[in-house]
């Protein structure tokens, strides 16, 4: 891990993946020690035009209470004291190890954000895909747009509007958001054979969850056939699907809107810009960064979104 100058070289994380969704999430402190209780409006009250000398019937809004729990993502790092001190800069060496753990936790968080299912993994939190997976009977079925694919080589494009009133991340009551790292200092470690040696230990902790306070502000374009998208034969019309998805959001001004897709979908969209086949796809400049956008909504690459999703039935 040393460069020719004897310093810790910058590590190219070959397994590192881009998860820009983590930069967009809005976080709210939960109102429970282990999560958040939300009161969600499920129906509007009836209203009436009134005539003079006539009253109007009583109306009542329909609501439901939903509890979203936080998952506890943790890790310990351990390094031999002698190894850490070989280059003469123990702190710099340990920092290089910290970056790897933070990247690993980011990847685990992004995967759970989309696919976490508390029915099969109760220690995690409930992600987006299980909440938007029924196009026939669910109350939010209108938020699913069919990309036309079948089989098990599909992917999805997500449109999410982040805000405390729509969709947001949570952290347990009385704690702080983000990854908490504690340097536990020098400790006695044990190798696989049970022999002891001195080393350094660090603890990483991230307690977080997801709340969909208003499901109308999430749209999933599902059943996008990946093999067709790569070959270009019979590929889904991404632009038309994205137009349909954006029209299902009540108001894009309710928060911070963004598209999320994996690299295969984003590559296909970039090719359309080069071919100048759609004026709605543009390169914008945001805070000095070049950002791919559709209808002025940034398109984020998130490699946590799979290309092996099973098709969702629409009939």
C-alpha positions, 0 to 999 in steps of 0.5 A: 500500500506504499507509493515509491516515496514511502507514503500511503498511496491513494487506494483505488477501490476496485469494488467501490460503487457510486451511490449518489442517492446518499447525497440527496436524502433529507434526514429527520430525527425520529420520534421513537427511540428505534424509529419514527411514527408517521400519520399518513393521509390516506383520503381527503374529506368530502366538501360541498357547495352551500346554498343560503339557509342550508348547511353542509354535511360533516367531512372527515379526512382519512389517515393511518399511522405507520411505524418505520424502524431503523436498522443498525449497521455496524463494523469493527476495524482491526489492524496490527500495530506494527503494520500501522507504524511501518511507514511512520504515519500511523494516523494516515494508515488508519485513515486509509482503512477508515475510507474503506469501511465508510465506502462499504457502509455506503454500499450496504446502506444504498442497497437496503434503501432500495431493496431492504425487506424487514420480512426476510431481514428484520434487522434492516429497514424497509426499502423502496422496492418492497413498498412499490412492488404490487401493480394490481392491488396496492393503494400505490399501484398508480406509482408503478410504470411498466417498462414492458420487460419480462423474465428476471433480467430487469431493472428500475428507474426511480423518481423520488422527491425528498423532503420532510413531508414526502420521503426522508431518512430517519435516525433514532430519537436522541442520536445524530445522523450519519456514521459514528466512528469511535477510535477504541485505541490500542487493544490486544488482538487474537489471530486465527490460531488464538495467538495474541498481538497488539493492534488498533481497533475502531468501531463504526455505527450507522443507525438509519431508516426510511419514511415514505410519508406520502407515497405519491412522491415516489414513482418506480419505472419497473420491468426495464429489460436490461439485455434489450437495452444493451443490444438496442433491439426492442429496448424500452422507450426510456424518455417516454416512460420518464415523461409518464413517471414525472406526470404522476408526481403531484408537485415537483416543487414539494422537495428535492427531486431526482432520478435514480438508475444504474449505469446501464440505464444512464449509459443509454440516456447519455447516448441519446444526448450524443445522438441529439435524439431528445431535447429533454435530456441535457447536461446541466451545471450544478454547484460546479458539477456537470450533471445529467438531467431530464426536464431539469431533474438530475439523473443520479447513477446508483449501482445498488439498483440491480439488473436482475429484478424479476418482472412485476405483473400488471395483469 
